[in-house]
Amino acid sequence: MELEPWANPGIELDMPSLRSFRYKGFPIKLSLMSPVPALERVDLDVSRREYKVQQYLEPVSRILTSFSCTRALKLRLGCIEDIVAGGAIPPTFPDLELLEVEGHYKFNRLAPMSSAHRDIVQLGGVSELPASLTDNSFSCLQKSLRKVTLKFKAMEVNCFQVQLAKFLVGNAMVLEEMQVDDGDQFS
């Protein structure tokens, strides 16, 4: 049976006493019908992709809207840019204390250059962070984000990791702990 895109409501949950939520699958519409003030932890793995279900996929930023009251968010994406795909702005997460994001990031700004020219390019002043992430004010950065874990598995050395860490350190006003793991790939 083939569903039409308009016939796919996704998953709607009415669980006002929900404290923890875990989902692993396609990035489909996930929504909570009632507020969940006691939501402590959300673990979303929406890294799965398949061409046949492409029409039913929901932008990650819209999925996150239902879970914006959580205190801890672990998010696994196929690609880090999926956070802002689809034109929807991510929610502000006013109570977020712990953030873990895992996803691939393709540093392709220098891809058309030959490897000989890449070595002489200055990377320090270039911002590879998507503007939609850096232009928005997230209240969790000002009020509640206390711990950030960054794990990178880059295919090549670039400045994205450093720029992301600098952005979080410079904007997360109550940050108490940051863990950065490059996976020992540059050792």
One Martini backbone bead per residue (centre of mass of N, CA, C, O) as a GRO file, in nm:
protein
  187
    1MET     BB    1   0.096   0.036   0.023
    2GLU     BB    2   0.040   0.375  -0.074
    3LEU     BB    3   0.108   0.683   0.050
    4GLU     BB    4   0.017   0.990   0.083
    5PRO     BB    5   0.150   1.273   0.204
    6TRP     BB    6  -0.129   1.375   0.339
    7ALA     BB    7  -0.168   1.077   0.498
    8ASN     BB    8   0.085   1.155   0.696
    9PRO     BB    9   0.086   1.223   1.044
   10GLY     BB   10   0.253   1.037   1.199
   11ILE     BB   11   0.337   1.095   1.543
   12GLU     BB   12   0.101   1.105   1.810
   13LEU     BB   13   0.126   1.220   2.150
   14ASP     BB   14  -0.037   1.158   2.483
   15MET     BB   15   0.209   1.252   2.743
   16PRO     BB   16   0.226   1.451   3.017
   17SER     BB   17   0.430   1.241   3.199
   18LEU     BB   18   0.680   1.260   3.041
   19ARG     BB   19   1.047   1.197   3.087
   20SER     BB   20   1.121   0.997   2.840
   21PHE     BB   21   1.269   0.991   2.499
   22ARG     BB   22   1.284   0.746   2.225
   23TYR     BB   23   1.418   0.762   1.880
   24LYS     BB   24   1.440   0.533   1.588
   25GLY     BB   25   1.454   0.671   1.255
   26PHE     BB   26   1.279   0.839   1.066
   27PRO     BB   27   1.214   1.178   0.979
   28ILE     BB   28   0.927   1.224   1.123
   29LYS     BB   29   0.641   1.308   1.251
   30LEU     BB   30   0.667   1.445   1.583
   31SER     BB   31   0.412   1.470   1.842
   32LEU     BB   32   0.282   1.660   2.111
   33MET     BB   33  -0.033   1.729   2.247
   34SER     BB   34   0.096   1.776   2.525
   35PRO     BB   35   0.241   1.900   2.774
   36VAL     BB   36   0.596   1.834   2.914
   37PRO     BB   37   0.737   1.943   3.204
   38ALA     BB   38   0.910   1.654   3.285
   39LEU     BB   39   1.121   1.657   3.061
   40GLU     BB   40   1.452   1.527   3.062
   41ARG     BB   41   1.483   1.319   2.799
   42VAL     BB   42   1.618   1.317   2.458
   43ASP     BB   43   1.639   1.054   2.198
   44LEU     BB   44   1.746   1.117   1.863
   45ASP     BB   45   1.737   0.903   1.563
   46VAL     BB   46   1.752   1.060   1.224
   47SER     BB   47   1.968   0.906   1.011
   48ARG     BB   48   1.767   0.775   0.840
   49ARG     BB   49   1.764   0.675   0.486
   50GLU     BB   50   1.524   0.680   0.203
   51TYR     BB   51   1.396   0.730  -0.102
   52LYS     BB   52   1.096   0.612  -0.074
   53VAL     BB   53   1.043   0.824   0.196
   54GLN     BB   54   1.103   1.128   0.132
   55GLN     BB   55   0.803   1.255   0.135
   56TYR     BB   56   0.776   1.199   0.470
   57LEU     BB   57   0.979   1.387   0.564
   58GLU     BB   58   1.102   1.575   0.838
   59PRO     BB   59   1.217   1.836   0.973
   60VAL     BB   60   1.407   1.854   1.249
   61SER     BB   61   1.308   2.127   1.364
   62ARG     BB   62   1.011   2.025   1.391
   63ILE     BB   63   1.056   1.788   1.578
   64LEU     BB   64   1.186   1.959   1.817
   65THR     BB   65   0.944   2.134   1.910
   66SER     BB   66   0.808   1.914   2.105
   67PHE     BB   67   1.111   1.909   2.280
   68SER     BB   68   1.188   2.208   2.409
   69CYS     BB   69   1.159   2.119   2.737
   70THR     BB   70   1.414   1.986   2.768
   71ARG     BB   71   1.729   1.907   2.942
   72ALA     BB   72   1.805   1.663   2.739
   73LEU     BB   73   1.995   1.625   2.424
   74LYS     BB   74   2.001   1.361   2.179
   75LEU     BB   75   2.142   1.394   1.845
   76ARG     BB   76   2.097   1.208   1.538
   77LEU     BB   77   2.243   1.260   1.220
   78GLY     BB   78   2.331   1.248   0.895
   79CYS     BB   79   2.341   1.573   0.889
   80ILE     BB   80   2.402   1.874   1.033
   81GLU     BB   81   2.221   2.045   0.827
   82ASP     BB   82   1.936   1.921   0.917
   83ILE     BB   83   1.857   2.126   1.137
   84VAL     BB   84   1.792   2.361   0.889
   85ALA     BB   85   1.608   2.217   0.716
   86GLY     BB   86   1.317   2.346   0.547
   87GLY     BB   87   1.316   2.652   0.690
   88ALA     BB   88   1.320   2.578   0.984
   89ILE     BB   89   1.341   2.687   1.304
   90PRO     BB   90   1.475   2.619   1.578
   91PRO     BB   91   1.428   2.588   1.886
   92THR     BB   92   1.523   2.725   2.213
   93PHE     BB   93   1.551   2.570   2.479
   94PRO     BB   94   1.517   2.693   2.792
   95ASP     BB   95   1.618   2.406   2.973
   96LEU     BB   96   1.887   2.336   2.861
   97GLU     BB   97   2.187   2.137   2.974
   98LEU     BB   98   2.214   1.901   2.750
   99LEU     BB   99   2.428   1.844   2.454
  100GLU     BB  100   2.399   1.605   2.177
  101VAL     BB  101   2.567   1.590   1.857
  102GLU     BB  102   2.528   1.379   1.561
  103GLY     BB  103   2.714   1.430   1.251
  104HIS     BB  104   2.770   1.503   0.940
  105TYR     BB  105   3.042   1.699   0.778
  106LYS     BB  106   3.093   1.872   0.478
  107PHE     BB  107   3.393   2.003   0.364
  108ASN     BB  108   3.345   2.190   0.047
  109ARG     BB  109   3.493   2.463  -0.012
  110LEU     BB  110   3.780   2.308  -0.118
  111ALA     BB  111   3.718   2.082  -0.330
  112PRO     BB  112   3.800   2.223  -0.616
  113MET     BB  113   4.075   2.210  -0.515
  114SER     BB  114   4.380   2.145  -0.500
  115SER     BB  115   4.596   2.010  -0.274
  116ALA     BB  116   4.818   2.228  -0.311
  117HIS     BB  117   4.623   2.479  -0.243
  118ARG     BB  118   4.509   2.407   0.041
  119ASP     BB  119   4.775   2.467   0.212
  120ILE     BB  120   4.756   2.804   0.154
  121VAL     BB  121   4.496   2.835   0.304
  122GLN     BB  122   4.315   3.039   0.509
  123LEU     BB  123   4.096   2.933   0.788
  124GLY     BB  124   4.043   3.121   1.041
  125GLY     BB  125   3.809   3.342   0.909
  126VAL     BB  126   3.610   3.108   0.847
  127SER     BB  127   3.260   3.045   0.822
  128GLU     BB  128   3.081   2.720   0.848
  129LEU     BB  129   2.839   2.818   0.979
  130PRO     BB  130   2.524   2.838   0.970
  131ALA     BB  131   2.335   3.120   0.977
  132SER     BB  132   2.079   2.992   1.122
  133LEU     BB  133   2.252   2.940   1.386
  134THR     BB  134   2.399   3.232   1.442
  135ASP     BB  135   2.141   3.438   1.415
  136ASN     BB  136   2.015   3.302   1.652
  137SER     BB  137   1.842   3.310   1.961
  138PHE     BB  138   1.916   3.100   2.228
  139SER     BB  139   1.808   3.065   2.547
  140CYS     BB  140   1.998   2.832   2.640
  141LEU     BB  141   2.262   2.999   2.613
  142GLN     BB  142   2.181   3.206   2.849
  143LYS     BB  143   2.038   2.997   3.090
  144SER     BB  144   2.107   2.644   3.068
  145LEU     BB  145   2.365   2.559   2.921
  146ARG     BB  146   2.615   2.337   3.080
  147LYS     BB  147   2.654   2.093   2.864
  148VAL     BB  148   2.902   1.983   2.617
  149THR     BB  149   2.928   1.746   2.344
  150LEU     BB  150   3.204   1.688   2.120
  151LYS     BB  151   3.207   1.480   1.824
  152PHE     BB  152   3.463   1.393   1.589
  153LYS     BB  153   3.469   1.264   1.227
  154ALA     BB  154   3.681   1.360   1.021
  155MET     BB  155   3.821   1.351   0.690
  156GLU     BB  156   3.936   1.644   0.748
  157VAL     BB  157   4.106   1.919   0.806
  158ASN     BB  158   3.937   2.180   0.993
  159CYS     BB  159   3.749   2.465   1.141
  160PHE     BB  160   3.467   2.375   1.246
  161GLN     BB  161   3.520   2.270   1.531
  162VAL     BB  162   3.635   2.534   1.646
  163GLN     BB  163   3.394   2.720   1.574
  164LEU     BB  164   3.181   2.572   1.740
  165ALA     BB  165   3.319   2.594   2.015
  166LYS     BB  166   3.344   2.906   2.015
  167PHE     BB  167   3.044   2.966   1.994
  168LEU     BB  168   2.957   2.825   2.258
  169VAL     BB  169   3.148   2.973   2.454
  170GLY     BB  170   3.053   3.271   2.367
  171ASN     BB  171   2.715   3.204   2.417
  172ALA     BB  172   2.731   3.025   2.677
  173MET     BB  173   2.674   3.163   2.988
  174VAL     BB  174   2.644   2.866   3.174
  175LEU     BB  175   2.890   2.713   3.107
  176GLU     BB  176   3.071   2.430   3.267
  177GLU     BB  177   3.093   2.202   3.027
  178MET     BB  178   3.341   2.072   2.787
  179GLN     BB  179   3.352   1.820   2.535
  180VAL     BB  180   3.626   1.706   2.324
  181ASP     BB  181   3.620   1.473   2.037
  182ASP     BB  182   3.832   1.358   1.761
  183GLY     BB  183   3.895   1.037   1.760
  184ASP     BB  184   4.212   1.028   1.691
  185GLN     BB  185   4.256   1.107   1.372
  186PHE     BB  186   4.523   1.320   1.421
  187SER     BB  187   4.763   1.129   1.554
   0.00000   0.00000   0.00000
